[in-house]
Amino acid sequence: MTERSHSKADRLLQLEQILLAFPEGLRKAEIARRMGVHRATVGRYIEELSCRLPIWEDENLVGISRDDYLTHVRLTIHESMALHLAARLMATRTDKHNPHAASALRKLGQALTRFAPLVSRHLLASAEVMDDAARRHDPVYLEVLETLTRAWSQGQMVHLWHRHENGQVYEYDFAPYFIEPYAVGQTAHVIGWREPPGAVRTLKLERIQRIELIKPSKPYAIPADFDPREKLADAWGIWYTEAEPAQVVLKFHPRVAQRVRETRWHRSEQVEELPDGFLLWRARIAEPQEMFPWIRGWGADVEVLAPQELREQMVGEARRMAQMYGWHVSSVPPSATAHSSTLEDFFGG
């Protein structure tokens, strides 16, 4: 290869990097200035680069389509398996059809066809599951996710219409900082800066009724001290608070103690096996209310010891269930010991 062709390849790579750095595009004159070449030369480079990259031109602006630009990733078989497990988890924890996830998994499967055919076959099968017609097609949800992805990748704010729990819809300018999946509700939430009120807020994607990139663009920068790991460190799932986390203490029956020990449910958890085989489980949780569905799922195999508010909520839940199934429940709050026995009797412990 000649020195001239080497130089041309370097120039095309330089042009690619410049265009990637400016999502909104650049004028040809500005590209020429940055590359130190004549504007006519830039025109030839753009024409050649467009043969292999998704180049767009709008009046005097030139850019690369982020939606269609292909990144090159090299993975080991173990890294591929990690992505497969993540995709399978996504497939079983969301009811939405996501063609991008299915496409990514299919590409991964095809790439492993010769190297690991057995793994490849299951990756391709997982892609088919994610493309299953039974999955709920929600074009609004997909548009919301795609627009938030563009905004996050380009550092541009969006304008959105968000429905609150009371049914009212409000308009906000929003800067996405982080998108977090939420298995409990088979959904995802976005954390970011919301105007109004000019503060960090979390929005559930299903409640965003409409969304669009702000034009002309309204750039933003994520604060250097924003760390989603720190913000969600004490959360059970997605709920966080600026207040001190609450100490949650649960007492598990011996028949489920081993199952509880097999999983680390929270980063702060501590477990203690009691002489009678019961298991004490402690953790510091930002919003204990978020744990309620999980605790309720253990039935009479768990007793809430703290905090008191969560314990009372479980007492009320047990009373309502008993009444629903025709059991008589005393209106007098039982003692801690009696309460434990009553719940076991009620749930057949």
For each residue, the residues with C-beta under 8 A, 3 or more apart:
1: 5 6
2: 5 6
3: 6 7
4: 7 8
5: 1 2 8 9
6: 1 2 3 9 10
7: 3 4 10 11
8: 4 5 11 12
9: 5 6 12 13
10: 6 7 13 14
11: 7 8 14 15 35 37 45
12: 8 9 15 16 45 48 49
13: 9 10 16 17
14: 10 11 17 18 35
15: 11 12 18 19 31 35 42 45 46 49
16: 12 13 19 20 49 53 64
17: 13 14 20 21
18: 14 15 21 22 26 31 34 35
19: 15 16 22 25 26 31 55 62 63 64
20: 16 17 64 69
21: 17 18
22: 18 19 25 26 63
23: 63 66 153 154 156
24: 61 63 154 217
25: 19 22 56 58 61 62 63
26: 18 19 22 30 31 34 61 62 63
27: 30 31 60 61 62
28: 31 32 39 42 43 46 60 62
29: 32 33 39
30: 26 27 33 34
31: 15 18 19 26 27 28 34 35 42 46 62
32: 28 29 35 36 37 38 39 41 42
33: 29 30 36
34: 18 26 30 31
35: 11 14 15 18 31 32 42 45
36: 32 33
37: 11 32 41 42 45
38: 32 41 42
39: 28 29 32 42 43
40: 43 44
41: 32 37 38 44 45
42: 15 28 31 32 35 37 38 39 45 46
43: 28 39 40 46 47
44: 40 41 47 48
45: 11 12 15 35 37 41 42 48 49
46: 15 28 31 42 43 49 50 55 57 62
47: 43 44 50 51
48: 12 44 45 51
49: 12 15 16 45 46 52 53 55
50: 46 47 53 55
51: 47 48
52: 49
53: 16 49 50 64 69
54: 64 65 67 68 69
55: 19 46 49 50 62 63 64 65
56: 25 62 63 64 65
57: 46 61 62
58: 25 61 63
59:
60: 27 28
61: 24 25 26 27 57 58
62: 19 25 26 27 28 31 46 55 56 57
63: 19 22 23 24 25 26 55 56 58
64: 16 19 20 53 54 55 56 69
65: 54 55 56 68 69
66: 23 69 150 153 154
67: 54 146 150
68: 54 65
69: 20 53 54 64 65 66
70:
71:
72:
73:
74:
75: 79 80 83 108
76: 79 80
77: 80 81 112 115 116 119
78: 81 82
79: 75 76 82 83
80: 75 76 77 83 84 108 112 116 119 123
81: 77 78 84 85 119
82: 78 79 85 86
83: 75 79 80 86 87 105 108
84: 80 81 87 88 105 108 119 122 123 126
85: 81 82 88 89
86: 82 83 89 90
87: 83 84 90 91 101 104 105 126 130
88: 84 85 91 92 126
89: 85 86 92 93 183
90: 86 87 93 94 98 101 130 181
91: 87 88 94 101 126 129 130
92: 88 89
93: 89 90 181 183 186
94: 90 91 98 181 186 187 188
95: 135 136 186
96: 135 136 138 141 142 186
97: 130 131 132 135 136 137 138 142
98: 90 94 101 102 130 142 145
99: 102 103 131 142
100: 103 104 146
101: 87 90 91 98 104 105 130
102: 98 99 105 106 127 128 130 131
103: 99 100 106 107 127
104: 87 100 101 107 108
105: 83 84 87 101 102 108 109 123 124 126 127 130
106: 102 103 109 110 123 124 127
107: 103 104 110 111
108: 75 80 83 84 104 105 111 112 123
109: 105 106 112 113 120 121 122 123 124 126 127
110: 106 107 113 120 124
111: 107 108 115
112: 77 80 108 109 115 116 117 119 120 123
113: 109 110 117 120
114: 117
115: 77 111 112 120
116: 77 80 112 119 120
117: 112 113 114 120 121
118: 121 122
119: 77 80 81 84 112 116 122 123
120: 109 110 112 113 115 116 117 123 124
121: 109 117 118 124 125
122: 84 109 118 119 125 126
123: 80 84 105 106 108 109 112 119 120 126 127
124: 105 106 109 110 120 121 127 128
125: 121 122 128 129
126: 84 87 88 91 105 109 122 123 129 130
127: 102 103 105 106 109 123 124 130 131
128: 102 124 125 131 132
129: 91 125 126 132
130: 87 90 91 97 98 101 102 105 126 127 135
131: 97 99 102 127 128 135
132: 97 128 129 135
133:
134:
135: 95 96 97 130 131 132
136: 95 96 97
137: 97
138: 96 97 141 142
139: 142 143
140: 143 144 208 209 210
141: 96 138 144 145 205 206
142: 96 97 98 99 138 139 145 146
143: 139 140 146 147 211
144: 140 141 147 148 160 205 208 211
145: 98 141 142 148 149 179 188 205
146: 67 100 142 143 149 150
147: 143 144 150 151 158 211 212 213
148: 144 145 151 152 158 176 179 190 205 211
149: 145 146 152 153 179
150: 66 67 146 147 153 154 156 213
151: 147 148 154 155 156 157 158 175 176 213
152: 148 149 155 176 177 179
153: 23 66 149 150
154: 23 24 66 150 151
155: 151 152 219 220 221 222
156: 23 150 151 213 214 217 218 219 220
157: 151 173 174 175 213 214 217 218 219 220
158: 147 148 151 173 174 175 176 211 212 213 214
159: 171 172 173 174 211 212 213 214
160: 144 171 172 174 203 208 209 210 211 212
161: 169 170 171 208 209 210 211
162: 169 170 171 172 203 207 208 209
163: 167 168 169 207 208 209
164: 167 168 169 170 207
165:
166:
167: 163 164
168: 163 164
169: 161 162 163 164 209
170: 161 162 164
171: 159 160 161 162
172: 159 160 162 194 195 196
173: 157 158 159 194 195 214 218
174: 157 158 159 160 190 192 193 194 195 203
175: 151 157 158 192 193 194 220 222
176: 148 151 152 158 179 190 191 192
177: 152 190 191 192 193 200 222 226 228
178: 190 191 192 226 228
179: 145 148 149 152 176 188 189 190 191
180: 188 189 190 191 228 232 238
181: 90 93 94 187 188
182: 185 186 187 188 189 237 238
183: 89 93 186 237
184: 237 290 293 294
185: 182 204
186: 93 94 95 96 182 183
187: 94 181 182 204 205 206
188: 94 145 179 180 181 182 204 205
189: 179 180 182 202 203 204 205 238
190: 148 174 176 177 178 179 180 202 203 205
191: 176 177 178 179 180 200 201 202 228 231
192: 174 175 176 177 178 200 201 203
193: 174 175 177 198 199 200 201 220
194: 172 173 174 175 197 198 199 200 201 203
195: 172 173 174 198
196: 172
197: 194 201
198: 193 194 195
199: 193 194
200: 177 191 192 193 194 226
201: 191 192 193 194 197
202: 189 190 191 238 240
203: 160 162 174 189 190 192 194 207 208
204: 185 187 188 189 207 208
205: 141 144 145 148 187 188 189 190 208
206: 141 187
207: 162 163 164 203 204
208: 140 144 160 161 162 163 203 204 205 211
209: 140 160 161 162 163 169
210: 140 160 161
211: 143 144 147 148 158 159 160 161 208
212: 147 158 159 160
213: 147 150 151 156 157 158 159 217
214: 156 157 158 159 173 217 218
215:
216:
217: 24 156 157 213 214
218: 156 157 173 214
219: 155 156 157
220: 155 156 157 175 193
221: 155
222: 155 175 177 226
223: 226
224:
225:
226: 177 178 200 222 223 231
227: 230 231
228: 177 178 180 191 231 232
229: 232 233
230: 227 233
231: 191 226 227 228 235 240
232: 180 228 229 235 238 240
233: 229 230 267
234: 240 241 245 268 284 285 286
235: 231 232 238 239 240 285 286 287 290
236: 239 266 285 286 287 288 290 291 294
237: 182 183 184 290
238: 180 182 189 202 232 235 290
239: 235 236 286 287 289 290
240: 202 231 232 234 235 286 287
241: 234 245 286 287
242:
243: 286
244:
245: 234 241 268 284 285 286
246: 284 285 286 287 288 307
247: 282 283 284 306 307
248: 282 283 284 285 288 291 304 306 307 310
249: 280 281 282 304 305 306
250: 280 281 282 295 302 303 304 305
251: 278 279 280 281 302 303 305 340
252: 256 257 260 278 279 280 281 298 301 302
253: 256 257 278 300 301 302 344 349
254: 257 276 277 278 279
255: 301
256: 252 253 259 260 298 301 302
257: 252 253 254 260 261 273 277 278 279
258: 261 262
259: 256 262 263
260: 252 256 257 263 265 271 279 281
261: 257 258 271 279
262: 258 259
263: 259 260
264: 267 269
265: 260 269 281 283
266: 236 269 283 285
267: 233 264
268: 234 245 283 284 285
269: 264 265 266 281 282 283
270: 281 282 283
271: 260 261 279 280 281 282
272: 279 280 282
273: 257 277 278 279 280
274: 277 278 279 280
275:
276: 254
277: 254 257 273 274
278: 251 252 253 254 257 273 274
279: 251 252 254 257 260 261 271 272 273 274
280: 249 250 251 252 271 272 273 274 305
281: 249 250 251 252 260 265 269 270 271
282: 247 248 249 250 269 270 271 272
283: 247 248 265 266 268 269 270
284: 234 245 246 247 248 268
285: 234 235 236 245 246 248 266 268 288 290 291
286: 234 235 236 239 240 241 243 245 246 290
287: 235 236 239 240 241 246 290
288: 236 246 248 285 291 292 307 309 310
289: 239 292 310 313
290: 184 235 236 237 238 239 285 286 287
291: 236 248 285 288 294 295 310
292: 288 289 295 296 310 313 314
293: 184 296 297
294: 184 236 291 297 298
295: 250 291 292 298 302 304 310 314
296: 292 293 299 314 317
297: 293 294
298: 252 256 294 295 301 302
299: 296 302 347
300: 253 343 344 346 347 348 349
301: 252 253 255 256 298 349
302: 250 251 252 253 256 295 298 299
303: 250 251 339 340 343
304: 248 249 250 295 310 311 314
305: 249 250 251 280 311 336
306: 247 248 249 310 311
307: 246 247 248 288 310 311
308: 311 312
309: 288 312 313
310: 248 288 289 291 292 295 304 306 307 313 314
311: 304 305 306 307 308 314 315
312: 308 309 315 316
313: 289 292 309 310 316 317
314: 292 295 296 304 310 311 317 318
315: 311 312 318 319 333 339
316: 312 313 319 320
317: 296 313 314 320 321
318: 314 315 321 322 329 343 346
319: 315 316 322 323 329
320: 316 317 323 324
321: 317 318 324 325 346
322: 318 319 325 327 328 329 346
323: 319 320 326 327 329
324: 320 321
325: 321 322
326: 323
327: 322 323 346
328: 322
329: 318 319 322 323
330: 334
331:
332:
333: 315 339
334: 330 338 339 342
335: 338 339
336: 305 339 340
337: 340 341
338: 334 335 341 342
339: 303 315 333 334 335 336 342 343
340: 251 303 336 337 343 344
341: 337 338 344 345
342: 334 338 339 345 346
343: 300 303 318 339 340 346 347 349
344: 253 300 340 341 347 349
345: 341 342 348 349
346: 300 318 321 322 327 342 343
347: 299 300 343 344
348: 300 345
349: 253 300 301 343 344 345
